[in-house]
Amino acid sequence: MEKVVLVGINSQFIHTNLAIRYLKNYVEKYSSLKIELYESNINNQIQSIITDLFRLNGNHYIFSTYIWNKEYVFSIIKELKKIMPHITVTLGGPEVSYNAEESLIENKSIDFVLVGEGEKVLLNFLTNENKNQKGVAFLKSGEFAYLGDEFPIENLDTIPFPYNDEELKENIKILYYESSRGCPFSCSYCLSSIDKGVRYLSLERVKSDLKRFLDSGVELVKFVDRTYNLRKDRYLGIWEYLLENYKEGVTFHFEINANIFDEEIIAFLKKVPDGYFQFEVGVQSINKETMDSINRRNLLERLRNNIKAISKNIHLHVDLIAGLPYDTYDTFKDSFDYVYDLDAEMIQLGFLKILSGTKIASEIEKYDYKYIEFPPYEVLSNCFIKYEELVKLKNVEKMLDYYYNSEKFKYSVKFIIENYYNRPFDFFEDISNYYDKQNLLGLGHKVVTIFNNLVKFFEEKNFQGKNIFIEYLKLDYLLLGKPGVYPEWFISNKDKEKYNNIIIEKDFISSREGYKKTEFEKFNYDVLNNKNEEIEIFFNYTKKKTILETF
């Protein structure tokens, strides 16, 4: 009997490949076939992956192919066919679905390409000796052969739950989940805009699946629905179920459209326990010409109000895309400042990718796009923004990760921006220029080095008020946890006798345990209330989030 291996090469170790699990479980439910899964990531050496696949001794290897792993997959299958010339190699996934003929011609090691939604296509493909099935592309005597697309699955409830009990108990990776397929929107840069219409798992089925997650003790479940909050009765029903079955320590992540929240939804979300929900909100740009050109509509004032209303207890990620039509370097600054003002936990600054099959791929000449013609197909320039300007934004992105998305500089960077800059973007641009001038951009940095670099940047700018800035920086540093190293700018003023008395009062198992899990510091400036007076703060690290107590 043929041994079939489904291969998922992820972008990071902590990710799981949802697609290969859906495919395996669907085929095994509706046939007598058994499929083996193999998972790795692009940080592993190609030769190591080839060795693993060789040892599995499969007859048929089927690869899940995406923008982040195409180069790896294409390299792996070429080498694998050298040592296992009689195997069959099949590819599926978005990176080959929209250019099947080109993929087959580009890499002669590919025998078949599965196009579109995979479950029915793969089942028919594996259970029929005649491989000329709908959704299956191949070369026949050098000519491209394709019968056309397979119809999508109408009833998504027929697709089995993707994870087994062992995977749920491992709890070392992010688990992905899909409660709907398709997207009603037509964003010109997005592959999801190609497939019109949205199909849903039933509400009862979703509740049953979520119960398995909740009962297993997983930490993070990411919904991959392109826009989760489309049908209010349904998405609110799911959220109500999660709230009724709240479990501390687990987070559910949703990609949402915050424009369409009404007062009832805002009121509900305010009741959600802190950290239970995590939202990703795609703003992309606030430039009207840009939004019109990419078929997006943002109600900016409403969006701002909705996000601000839920930002206290919902962990928020907000997305921007650089390189879109009509967005210049200067107009992008406006979008940046807008999302910065939303006070989200993370600003994800991405760069436009020219993906086959999207509307924007047909506008390359119209907007004079120059882009990398291999994964990740990222834009290099267009008639609105120059390559050197996008490079500057790349540097800003790195500083954004260091000094904003890390959440390690909440107080010190806020102090700098509010006191020395007219707009947030200028700070990130300024410090990226500093890193560039000091040849620091291409280096990896320990956390303490990133703190030290901020001090050096402050000094080079010759900003006044360094003594107050250092107090805010000390607060940020102590919020990270019990320091293992105290930088030279960190001058401790703590009252050691008072600290010891607090430890005794807190009733720790031992003084040693108390000192290990806490810190105490005197600040010459009230960094919590922005007052020019002294304050003493006790830092308790026994919980997931540092607890502060003032004296």
C-alpha positions as CSV (number, residue, x, y, z in Angstrom):
1,M,0.0,0.0,0.0
2,E,1.3,3.5,-0.9
3,K,2.7,5.5,2.0
4,V,1.5,9.1,1.8
5,V,3.4,11.8,3.8
6,L,1.9,15.3,4.2
7,V,4.7,17.8,4.7
8,G,4.3,21.2,6.5
9,I,7.4,23.5,6.6
10,N,6.4,26.4,9.0
11,S,8.0,29.8,9.4
12,Q,8.8,29.2,13.0
13,F,9.0,26.3,15.5
14,I,6.0,27.6,17.5
15,H,3.6,27.5,14.5
16,T,1.5,24.6,13.5
17,N,0.3,23.8,10.0
18,L,-3.5,23.8,10.1
19,A,-3.8,22.8,6.4
20,I,-2.1,19.4,6.6
21,R,-4.1,18.5,9.7
22,Y,-7.4,19.3,8.0
23,L,-6.3,17.3,4.9
24,K,-5.2,14.2,6.8
25,N,-8.3,14.0,9.0
26,Y,-10.6,14.6,6.1
27,V,-9.1,11.9,3.9
28,E,-8.9,9.4,6.8
29,K,-12.5,10.0,7.7
30,Y,-13.9,9.4,4.2
31,S,-11.5,6.7,3.0
32,S,-9.5,3.7,4.4
33,L,-6.3,5.5,3.7
34,K,-3.8,6.4,6.5
35,I,-1.6,9.5,6.1
36,E,1.5,10.4,8.0
37,L,2.4,14.0,8.9
38,Y,5.8,15.6,8.9
39,E,6.4,19.1,10.3
40,S,9.5,21.2,10.4
41,N,10.4,24.9,9.9
42,I,12.5,27.1,7.7
43,N,15.1,27.6,10.5
44,N,16.1,24.0,10.2
45,Q,18.8,23.0,7.7
46,I,17.4,21.7,4.4
47,Q,19.7,18.7,4.5
48,S,18.3,17.7,7.9
49,I,14.7,17.9,6.6
50,I,15.7,15.8,3.5
51,T,17.2,13.2,5.8
52,D,14.0,13.1,7.9
53,L,11.8,12.6,4.8
54,F,14.1,9.9,3.4
55,R,13.9,8.0,6.7
56,L,10.1,8.1,6.5
57,N,10.4,6.0,3.4
58,G,7.3,7.4,1.8
59,N,6.0,6.7,-1.7
60,H,4.1,10.0,-2.1
61,Y,5.1,13.3,-0.5
62,I,2.6,16.1,-0.5
63,F,3.9,19.6,0.5
64,S,1.9,22.5,1.8
65,T,3.4,25.5,0.0
66,Y,3.3,29.1,1.1
67,I,5.1,32.4,0.4
68,W,7.5,31.8,3.4
69,N,8.5,28.2,2.5
70,K,8.3,28.0,-1.3
71,E,12.1,28.4,-1.8
72,Y,12.7,25.7,0.8
73,V,10.1,23.3,-0.6
74,F,11.4,23.7,-4.2
75,S,14.9,23.0,-3.0
76,I,13.9,20.0,-0.8
77,I,12.0,18.2,-3.6
78,K,14.8,18.6,-6.1
79,E,17.3,17.0,-3.8
80,L,14.8,14.4,-2.5
81,K,14.1,13.2,-6.0
82,K,17.8,12.6,-6.5
83,I,18.0,10.1,-3.7
84,M,14.4,8.8,-4.1
85,P,13.8,9.0,-7.8
86,H,10.6,6.8,-7.8
87,I,8.6,8.9,-5.4
88,T,5.6,11.0,-6.3
89,V,5.8,14.7,-5.3
90,T,2.7,16.8,-5.1
91,L,2.3,20.4,-4.0
92,G,-0.7,22.4,-2.8
93,G,-1.3,25.7,-1.1
94,P,-1.6,29.3,-2.2
95,E,1.9,29.7,-3.4
96,V,1.3,27.2,-6.2
97,S,-2.5,27.3,-6.6
98,Y,-2.6,30.5,-8.6
99,N,0.3,29.6,-10.9
100,A,0.2,25.8,-11.2
101,E,1.5,25.7,-14.8
102,E,4.4,28.0,-14.0
103,S,5.3,26.0,-10.9
104,L,5.2,22.7,-12.9
105,I,7.4,24.1,-15.6
106,E,9.8,25.9,-13.1
107,N,10.5,22.7,-11.1
108,K,10.5,19.4,-13.0
109,S,10.6,17.5,-9.7
110,I,6.9,18.4,-9.1
111,D,4.5,15.7,-10.4
112,F,1.2,17.3,-9.5
113,V,-0.2,20.5,-8.2
114,L,-3.4,20.6,-6.2
115,V,-5.4,23.8,-6.9
116,G,-7.8,25.5,-4.5
117,E,-9.5,24.2,-1.4
118,G,-7.7,20.9,-0.7
119,E,-9.9,18.4,1.2
120,K,-12.1,17.1,-1.6
121,V,-9.4,17.5,-4.2
122,L,-6.9,15.4,-2.2
123,L,-9.5,12.8,-1.3
124,N,-10.4,12.3,-5.0
125,F,-6.8,12.4,-6.0
126,L,-5.6,9.7,-3.6
127,T,-8.6,7.4,-4.0
128,N,-8.7,7.3,-7.9
129,E,-6.1,5.6,-10.0
130,N,-6.9,8.2,-12.7
131,K,-5.2,11.3,-11.4
132,N,-6.9,13.5,-14.0
133,Q,-9.4,14.9,-11.5
134,K,-10.8,18.3,-10.9
135,G,-8.4,20.5,-9.0
136,V,-5.4,18.5,-10.1
137,A,-2.8,20.0,-12.5
138,F,0.1,18.2,-14.2
139,L,2.2,18.1,-17.3
140,K,1.2,15.5,-19.9
141,S,3.8,15.1,-22.7
142,G,5.1,18.6,-21.8
143,E,1.6,20.1,-22.1
144,F,-0.3,21.6,-19.1
145,A,-3.3,19.5,-18.2
146,Y,-6.1,20.7,-15.9
147,L,-9.8,19.8,-15.9
148,G,-10.8,22.9,-13.9
149,D,-11.6,23.7,-10.2
150,E,-13.3,21.4,-7.8
151,F,-16.4,22.9,-6.1
152,P,-15.7,24.1,-2.5
153,I,-17.2,22.1,0.4
154,E,-20.6,23.5,1.2
155,N,-21.0,22.1,4.7
156,L,-17.8,22.8,6.6
157,D,-19.1,20.7,9.5
158,T,-18.1,17.7,7.5
159,I,-14.5,18.6,8.0
160,P,-13.1,16.9,11.2
161,F,-11.6,18.8,14.1
162,P,-7.9,19.2,13.1
163,Y,-6.0,18.3,16.3
164,N,-5.7,15.1,18.3
165,D,-5.6,14.9,22.1
166,E,-1.8,14.6,22.2
167,E,-1.3,17.8,20.2
168,L,-3.7,19.7,22.5
169,K,-1.8,18.5,25.6
170,E,1.6,19.4,24.3
171,N,0.9,23.1,24.7
172,I,4.2,24.3,23.3
173,K,2.9,25.8,20.0
174,I,0.4,28.3,18.7
175,L,-2.8,26.4,17.6
176,Y,-4.7,27.8,14.6
177,Y,-8.4,27.4,14.1
178,E,-10.9,28.2,11.3
179,S,-14.6,28.8,11.9
180,S,-15.2,30.2,8.5
181,R,-13.8,30.3,5.0
182,G,-13.8,33.1,2.5
183,C,-13.9,36.9,2.7
184,P,-16.6,39.3,1.4
185,F,-14.1,42.2,0.9
186,S,-12.1,42.9,-2.2
187,C,-8.8,44.3,-0.9
188,S,-6.6,44.5,-4.1
189,Y,-3.4,43.1,-2.5
190,C,-5.0,40.1,-0.7
191,L,-5.4,36.5,-2.0
192,S,-8.6,36.2,0.1
193,S,-10.3,38.7,-2.2
194,I,-10.2,36.2,-5.1
195,D,-12.6,33.7,-3.5
196,K,-16.0,35.4,-3.1
197,G,-18.5,34.4,-0.5
198,V,-18.1,33.2,3.0
199,R,-19.0,29.7,4.4
200,Y,-19.3,29.0,8.1
201,L,-19.0,26.1,10.5
202,S,-22.3,25.9,12.5
203,L,-22.3,27.6,15.8
204,E,-22.8,24.3,17.7
205,R,-19.8,22.8,15.9
206,V,-17.7,25.8,16.8
207,K,-18.7,25.5,20.5
208,S,-17.9,21.8,20.5
209,D,-14.4,22.6,19.1
210,L,-13.8,25.4,21.5
211,K,-14.7,23.1,24.4
212,R,-11.8,20.8,23.4
213,F,-9.4,23.7,23.4
214,L,-10.6,25.0,26.8
215,D,-10.6,21.5,28.4
216,S,-7.0,20.8,27.1
217,G,-5.4,23.8,28.8
218,V,-3.9,25.4,25.6
219,E,-2.5,28.9,26.0
220,L,-3.1,30.5,22.6
221,V,-5.7,29.7,19.8
222,K,-5.6,31.9,16.7
223,F,-8.7,32.1,14.6
224,V,-7.6,32.3,10.9
225,D,-11.0,33.6,9.7
226,R,-10.1,36.4,7.3
227,T,-12.6,38.7,9.0
228,Y,-14.0,37.1,12.1
229,N,-16.8,39.5,13.0
230,L,-19.1,39.4,9.9
231,R,-22.4,38.0,11.2
232,K,-23.2,39.4,14.5
233,D,-25.5,36.7,15.8
234,R,-22.9,34.1,15.1
235,Y,-19.7,35.8,16.2
236,L,-21.3,37.2,19.3
237,G,-22.7,33.7,20.1
238,I,-19.1,32.4,20.0
239,W,-17.8,35.1,22.2
240,E,-20.7,34.7,24.7
241,Y,-19.8,31.0,24.9
242,L,-16.2,31.8,25.5
243,L,-17.1,34.3,28.2
244,E,-19.5,31.8,29.9
245,N,-16.7,29.2,29.9
246,Y,-13.9,31.6,30.8
247,K,-10.6,29.9,31.7
248,E,-7.6,31.8,33.0
249,G,-4.4,31.4,31.1
250,V,-5.8,30.9,27.6
251,T,-6.0,33.6,24.9
252,F,-8.1,33.6,21.7
253,H,-6.9,35.7,18.8
254,F,-9.3,37.1,16.2
255,E,-8.8,39.2,13.0
256,I,-11.6,41.7,13.2
257,N,-13.0,44.8,11.4
258,A,-13.4,47.3,14.2
259,N,-15.4,49.7,11.9
260,I,-18.5,47.6,12.3
261,F,-18.7,47.2,16.1
262,D,-21.9,48.7,17.5
263,E,-22.7,49.8,21.1
264,E,-23.9,46.4,22.1
265,I,-20.6,44.8,21.0
266,I,-18.5,47.5,22.7
267,A,-20.4,47.0,26.0
268,F,-19.9,43.2,25.7
269,L,-16.2,43.4,25.1
270,K,-15.7,45.6,28.1
271,K,-16.8,42.6,30.2
272,V,-14.2,40.3,28.7
273,P,-11.4,39.4,31.3
274,D,-8.1,41.1,30.6
275,G,-5.9,39.0,28.2
276,Y,-8.7,36.6,27.2
277,F,-9.2,38.1,23.8
278,Q,-6.6,39.4,21.4
279,F,-7.6,41.4,18.3
280,E,-5.7,42.1,15.0
281,V,-7.1,45.1,13.2
282,G,-6.1,45.9,9.7
283,V,-5.9,49.7,9.2
284,Q,-3.2,49.5,6.4
285,S,-3.5,53.2,5.5
286,I,-5.6,56.3,6.4
287,N,-4.9,58.0,3.0
288,K,-8.2,58.3,1.2
289,E,-6.7,57.9,-2.3
290,T,-4.9,54.8,-1.1
291,M,-8.0,53.2,0.5
292,D,-10.0,53.9,-2.6
293,S,-7.4,52.3,-4.9
294,I,-7.2,49.1,-2.8
295,N,-11.0,48.8,-2.2
296,R,-10.8,49.4,1.5
297,R,-13.1,51.6,3.6
298,N,-12.0,52.8,7.0
299,L,-14.4,55.0,9.0
300,L,-11.4,56.6,10.8
301,E,-13.2,58.4,13.7
302,R,-15.5,55.4,14.4
303,L,-12.5,53.1,14.2
304,R,-10.5,55.2,16.6
305,N,-13.4,55.4,19.1
306,N,-14.1,51.7,18.9
307,I,-10.5,50.7,19.5
308,K,-10.0,53.2,22.3
309,A,-13.2,51.9,24.0
310,I,-11.9,48.3,24.2
311,S,-8.2,48.9,24.6
312,K,-8.2,48.5,28.4
313,N,-8.8,44.8,28.4
314,I,-8.3,43.5,24.8
315,H,-4.8,43.0,23.6
316,L,-4.6,44.8,20.3
317,H,-2.4,44.4,17.2
318,V,-2.9,47.0,14.5
319,D,-1.6,46.6,10.9
320,L,-0.1,49.0,8.4
321,I,1.2,48.3,4.9
322,A,3.9,50.4,3.2
323,G,4.1,50.6,-0.5
324,L,0.5,50.9,-1.4
325,P,-0.7,53.0,-4.3
326,Y,-0.8,56.8,-3.7
327,D,1.0,56.4,-0.3
328,T,4.1,58.6,-0.3
329,Y,6.7,58.6,2.5
330,D,5.0,61.6,4.0
331,T,1.4,60.3,3.8
332,F,2.6,57.1,5.4
333,K,3.8,59.1,8.4
334,D,0.1,60.2,8.9
335,S,-1.0,56.6,9.0
336,F,1.7,55.7,11.4
337,D,0.8,58.5,13.8
338,Y,-2.9,57.5,13.6
339,V,-2.3,53.9,14.6
340,Y,0.3,55.0,17.3
341,D,-2.4,57.1,18.9
342,L,-4.7,54.1,19.1
343,D,-2.4,52.8,22.0
344,A,-2.5,49.2,20.8
345,E,0.0,46.7,22.2
346,M,1.6,46.1,18.8
347,I,1.9,48.0,15.5
348,Q,2.7,45.6,12.7
349,L,4.4,47.5,10.0
350,G,4.3,45.3,6.9
351,F,5.4,45.9,3.3
352,L,3.3,45.3,0.2
353,K,3.7,41.9,-1.6
354,I,2.8,41.5,-5.2
355,L,1.0,38.2,-5.2
356,S,-0.1,36.3,-8.3
357,G,-3.9,36.4,-8.8
358,T,-4.5,39.6,-6.9
359,K,-5.8,42.8,-8.5
360,I,-2.7,44.7,-7.6
361,A,-0.6,42.2,-9.6
362,S,-2.5,43.4,-12.7
363,E,-1.6,47.0,-11.8
364,I,2.2,46.6,-11.9
365,E,2.6,48.8,-15.0
366,K,-0.1,51.3,-13.9
367,Y,1.8,52.1,-10.7
368,D,5.3,51.3,-12.0
369,Y,5.9,48.7,-9.4
370,K,9.4,47.2,-8.9
371,Y,9.4,44.2,-6.7
372,I,11.4,41.1,-5.8
373,E,10.3,38.4,-8.2
374,F,10.8,35.5,-5.8
375,P,9.3,35.0,-2.3
376,P,8.3,37.1,-0.5
377,Y,7.6,39.2,-3.7
378,E,8.0,42.4,-1.7
379,V,7.8,45.8,-3.3
380,L,11.0,47.7,-3.9
381,S,9.5,51.0,-5.2
382,N,6.5,52.4,-7.1
383,C,5.7,55.8,-8.6
384,F,4.8,57.2,-5.2
385,I,7.6,55.9,-3.0
386,K,11.3,55.4,-3.7
387,Y,13.4,52.3,-2.8
388,E,15.5,54.4,-0.3
389,E,12.4,55.6,1.4
390,L,11.1,52.0,1.8
391,V,14.6,51.1,3.3
392,K,14.1,53.9,5.8
393,L,10.7,52.4,6.7
394,K,12.4,49.0,7.1
395,N,14.7,50.6,9.7
396,V,11.7,52.3,11.4
397,E,10.1,48.9,11.6
398,K,13.1,47.5,13.4
399,M,13.0,50.4,15.9
400,L,9.3,49.9,16.3
401,D,9.9,46.3,17.3
402,Y,12.6,47.3,19.8
403,Y,11.0,50.3,21.4
404,Y,7.2,49.7,21.0
405,N,6.1,46.2,20.1
406,S,8.4,44.7,22.7
407,E,6.4,46.6,25.4
408,K,9.6,47.1,27.3
409,F,9.8,50.9,26.9
410,K,6.2,52.0,27.7
411,Y,7.2,54.8,30.0
412,S,10.6,56.0,28.8
413,V,9.7,56.2,25.1
414,K,6.3,57.9,25.9
415,F,8.3,60.5,27.9
416,I,10.7,61.2,25.0
417,I,7.9,61.5,22.4
418,E,5.7,63.7,24.5
419,N,8.5,66.1,25.5
420,Y,10.8,66.3,22.5
421,Y,8.8,65.4,19.4
422,N,5.8,66.9,17.6
423,R,4.8,63.5,16.2
424,P,5.5,59.8,17.1
425,F,6.9,58.9,13.7
426,D,9.7,61.4,14.0
427,F,11.1,59.7,17.1
428,F,11.2,56.3,15.4
429,E,12.7,57.8,12.3
430,D,15.3,59.7,14.4
431,I,16.4,56.7,16.4
432,S,16.6,54.5,13.3
433,N,18.9,57.1,11.8
434,Y,21.0,56.9,15.0
435,Y,21.2,53.1,14.8
436,D,22.2,53.4,11.1
437,K,24.9,56.0,11.7
438,Q,26.3,53.9,14.5
439,N,26.3,50.7,12.3
440,L,23.9,49.0,14.8
441,L,21.1,48.0,12.4
442,G,22.6,44.8,11.1
443,L,23.4,43.5,14.6
444,G,21.5,41.4,17.1
445,H,21.2,43.1,20.5
446,K,20.5,41.9,24.0
447,V,17.7,43.7,25.9
448,V,20.2,45.6,28.1
449,T,22.0,46.8,25.0
450,I,18.8,48.2,23.6
451,F,18.2,50.1,26.8
452,N,21.8,51.4,26.8
453,N,21.4,52.5,23.1
454,L,18.4,54.6,24.1
455,V,20.4,56.3,26.8
456,K,23.2,57.1,24.2
457,F,20.6,58.3,21.7
458,F,19.1,60.6,24.4
459,E,22.6,62.0,25.2
460,E,23.5,62.5,21.5
461,K,20.3,64.5,20.9
462,N,21.3,66.6,23.9
463,F,17.8,66.6,25.2
464,Q,17.2,68.4,28.5
465,G,15.8,66.5,31.6
466,K,18.0,63.4,31.5
467,N,17.6,62.9,35.2
468,I,13.8,62.5,34.8
469,F,14.2,60.3,31.7
470,I,16.5,57.9,33.6
471,E,13.8,57.5,36.3
472,Y,11.3,56.4,33.6
473,L,13.8,54.1,32.1
474,K,14.5,52.6,35.5
475,L,10.8,51.9,35.8
476,D,10.7,50.2,32.4
477,Y,13.7,48.1,33.3
478,L,12.3,46.9,36.6
479,L,9.0,46.1,35.0
480,L,10.7,43.4,33.0
481,G,11.4,41.2,36.0
482,K,14.1,40.8,38.7
483,P,17.2,42.3,37.1
484,G,20.2,40.0,36.6
485,V,22.3,42.9,35.4
486,Y,22.2,46.6,36.5
487,P,23.4,48.9,33.7
488,E,25.7,51.8,34.6
489,W,23.0,54.4,34.1
490,F,20.9,52.5,36.8
491,I,21.8,54.1,40.1
492,S,19.8,52.4,42.8
493,N,18.4,54.5,45.7
494,K,16.4,51.9,47.5
495,D,16.1,51.7,51.3
496,K,17.4,48.2,52.0
497,E,16.0,48.1,55.5
498,K,12.6,49.1,54.4
499,Y,12.8,46.5,51.5
500,N,13.6,43.8,54.1
501,N,10.7,44.8,56.3
502,I,8.3,44.6,53.3
503,I,9.6,41.2,52.4
504,I,8.9,40.0,56.0
505,E,5.4,41.5,56.0
506,K,4.5,39.8,52.6
507,D,4.9,36.4,54.2
508,F,7.1,34.7,51.6
509,I,8.3,31.2,52.3
510,S,11.7,32.6,53.0
511,S,13.5,35.9,52.7
512,R,15.6,34.4,49.9
513,E,12.4,33.6,48.0
514,G,11.1,37.1,48.6
515,Y,14.2,38.8,47.3
516,K,14.2,36.5,44.3
517,K,10.7,37.3,43.2
518,T,10.5,41.1,44.0
519,E,12.4,44.3,43.8
520,F,12.1,47.6,45.6
521,E,13.3,51.0,44.3
522,K,13.2,54.7,45.3
523,F,12.5,57.1,42.4
524,N,13.5,60.8,42.6
525,Y,10.5,61.6,40.3
526,D,7.0,60.2,40.6
527,V,7.0,58.2,37.4
528,L,3.5,56.8,38.0
529,N,1.8,60.2,38.4
530,N,4.2,62.5,36.6
531,K,4.9,64.6,39.6
532,N,8.2,66.2,40.7
533,E,8.3,64.3,44.0
534,E,9.9,61.1,45.3
535,I,8.1,57.8,45.2
536,E,9.0,54.3,46.4
537,I,7.8,51.3,44.4
538,F,7.6,47.6,45.3
539,F,7.7,45.3,42.3
540,N,6.1,41.8,42.7
541,Y,7.0,39.3,40.0
542,T,5.1,36.3,41.4
543,K,2.2,36.8,38.8
544,K,2.3,36.7,35.0
545,K,2.1,40.5,35.1
546,T,4.3,42.6,37.4
547,I,2.3,44.0,40.3
548,L,3.3,47.5,41.6
549,E,2.7,48.8,45.1
550,T,3.7,52.3,46.1
551,F,5.1,53.5,49.5
